[in-house]
Amino acid sequence: MPHKFYGGPLSLYSGKARAYLDWKGVDYEEILSTTEVYKTVIVPRVGRPVIPVMVTDGGETLQDTTLIIDHFEATTGGPSVYPDTPKQRLVALLMEVFGDEWLVIPAMHYRWNYNEEWVYGEFGAVAAPEASREEQLVIGRERGQTFKGFCPILGINEQTIPAIEASYEALLADLDRHFAEHDYLLGSRPSIGDYGLIGPLYAHLYRDPASGEIMKRLAPKVAGWVERMVNVQQPLSGEFLPDDAIPSTLIPVLERMMAEQMPFLQKTSDMFARWADANRDTEIPRAVGMADFSIEGVTGQRIAPPFSLWMLQRPLDYHRGLADVEKAAADEFLSSVDGAGAFTNFTMDQRLAFEKFKLVRG
Ligand SMILES: N[C@@H](CCC(=O)N[C@@H](CS)C(=O)NCC(=O)O)C(=O)O
């Protein structure tokens, strides 16, 4: 019996997990996350309405794409999306955090400020596939409003929008140069970093029509990479570059992460440590307040989510746990990335774990 994957075509994180499952050759069936599915499967199993959710053939429920991917990495043979070598693995883990937890900003901006009406129809088609087009639009508008409502708390507003667009266009230009030379981030095999980036760059920034037009016009090689990622031709194929090489074309992408996301995550970490100190027996909330962030010289405020710190803990733990020679190689590479001190000197006083679909103190 195949595993059951509950998700939807317009969902960012469904796109991430699906691309991975297809490359890994996992035998799964995708089930649309209709209103009924949320009520009868997702909420009873996970405790809240969220996608994607995987129910394995053994009946185990997995939520969070990172845990879904790690489950199949551990239980399925064949090549891995985690490189073995220190620099490549570190870069892959960092790129996952950048895609998952930062590029949500341009993804949400372009979706809701360029594709709003179209997206309502899509939300309706997922929630109630059997309903008429008119009914779907009503349902979709209601459901979509919740997601549109996330834009201001993600820091998307009149002041920040020009900077978000300038940053996204510069990122596309950097990635276009990269994908002119390489099929994936680190060679001819996709890594966990590619899966982090594909979430925002597929469902919102490629598949939403107005956003897709922008990507194809400004960065056709990035669009080509999206197509390779989501239309898997040969599962389990490809290799990472030899000798732990990191293409120089990834340096500007890492520098953008270090300049934009890392200072914001440090503020989030400091706020979370203070919160955890003052709230010892309280369940961890989705956000511990609002924190400043800067993009292209413009400062905004957005919610500070502890979840992003759980994701960042992965590259932090990996980097700090490296043995001497490997750590030296990783550090030498990081010294060529402007702003990487924000990562190497990162302080996280309160560790986190993700258990039974919830963040807990680690
Ligand atoms: N980090 C999670 C995020 C899942 C997520 O945020 N999914 C979105 C749809 S793409 C959602 O269902 N959001 C509703 C919510 O979290 O309340 C993952 O990797 O699975």
The ligand as a Tripos MOL2 file, in Angstrom:
@<TRIPOS>MOLECULE
LIG
   20    19     1     0     0
SMALL
NO_CHARGES

@<TRIPOS>ATOM
      1 N1          7.6750   23.9970    8.3200 N.3       1 LIG1
      2 C1          6.4780   23.3170    7.9190 C.3       1 LIG1
      3 C2          5.4430   24.2830    7.4820 C.3       1 LIG1
      4 C3          4.1030   23.7700    7.0210 C.3       1 LIG1
      5 C4          3.2520   24.9540    6.6270 C.2       1 LIG1
      6 O1          3.4520   26.0710    7.1390 O.2       1 LIG1
      7 N2          2.3120   24.7280    5.7170 N.am      1 LIG1
      8 C5          1.3800   25.7640    5.3020 C.3       1 LIG1
      9 C6          0.8930   25.5220    3.8990 C.3       1 LIG1
     10 S1          2.1970   25.4760    2.7200 S.3       1 LIG1
     11 C7          0.1940   25.6980    6.2140 C.2       1 LIG1
     12 O2         -0.5180   24.7160    6.2280 O.2       1 LIG1
     13 N3          0.0310   26.7240    7.0300 N.am      1 LIG1
     14 C8         -1.0740   26.8150    7.9380 C.3       1 LIG1
     15 C9         -0.6020   26.9120    9.3300 C.2       1 LIG1
     16 O3          0.5710   26.5970    9.6050 O.co2     1 LIG1
     17 O4         -1.4190   27.3060   10.1570 O.co2     1 LIG1
     18 C10         6.8380   22.2350    6.9020 C.2       1 LIG1
     19 O5          7.9800   22.2150    6.4280 O.co2     1 LIG1
     20 O6          6.0020   21.3570    6.6780 O.co2     1 LIG1
@<TRIPOS>BOND
     1     1     2 1
     2     2     3 1
     3     2    18 1
     4     3     4 1
     5     4     5 1
     6     5     6 2
     7     5     7 1
     8     7     8 1
     9     8     9 1
    10     8    11 1
    11     9    10 1
    12    11    12 2
    13    11    13 1
    14    13    14 1
    15    14    15 1
    16    15    16 2
    17    15    17 1
    18    18    19 2
    19    18    20 1
@<TRIPOS>SUBSTRUCTURE
     1 LIG1         1 GROUP 0 **** ****
